Amino acid sequence: MSLIRLDKYLANAGAGTRTEVKNQIRKGLVTVNGEVVKKPEMKLDSDRDAVCVGQIPVTYRKYEYYMFHKPAGCVTATQDNLHQTVMDFISSGKKEELFPVGRLDKDTEGLLLITNDGALAHELLSPRKHVDKTYYAKVDGMVTKSDQETFLQGVDIGEDKPTLPANLEILTSGEISEVCLTIREGRFHQVKRMFEAVGKQVVYLKRLSMGAISLDEHLAKGEYRPLTGEEIERIGGSGC
């Protein structure tokens, strides 16, 4: 049995802010198992009790999963005293429980998963899992077949061990090259350091995918949406 306060249940289910749902409860708009309840502090079983607001069923989910299109200029953190964070873009009754899965640099754009499912985050971030992450990058300098071969063998970025083999696809090669790079780790500034190791500089970076999830092309920068049930299943989330 999982007991939770009625007002928290409704806020977490997206029925409104804690203040808004308290007002709904006191106005007699909320029923639990068909009975009107006017006490926000009432405890209910989130797995068994049926809750409605204005006769509309409200479903509580323990875990939430969001796909966020991170823009440049915000930091990947739950809070920061100096900079806007990715969490500033998110509105949810569970916002205090949510966190970004992994980290994108302040100037890096693209796919970021946000959830409150700690077990899933561990699975996606564990160095032993080798979850693929694909990036689109613009690189100052001509990217060559030799770079592809170097990346495929693993790159010395100044740590005890070279990187794991990475797949480098050259889209265009010139003064500013365009590439897609798939890595299987998440070391600090890894993509930038790999190109620095072959004498080049990343001037733009965007994550396109992580594991089995790809960035929704319809999501504008700064926008987010819940993962679909199929997407949650693909990445191993509980979905509930």
Secondary structure, DSSP 8 states (H G I E B T S, - for coil): --EEEHHHHHHHTTS--HHHHHHHHHTT-EEETTEE---TT-EEETTT--EEETTEEE---S--EEEEEE-TT-BSSS--SSS-BGGGG---TTGGG-EESS---TT-EEEEEEES-HHHHHHHH-TTT---EEEEEEEEB---HHHHHHHHH----SSSS-----EEEEEE-SSEEEEEEEES---TTHHHHHHHHTT-EEEEEEEEEETTEE--TT--TT-EEE--HHHHHHHT----
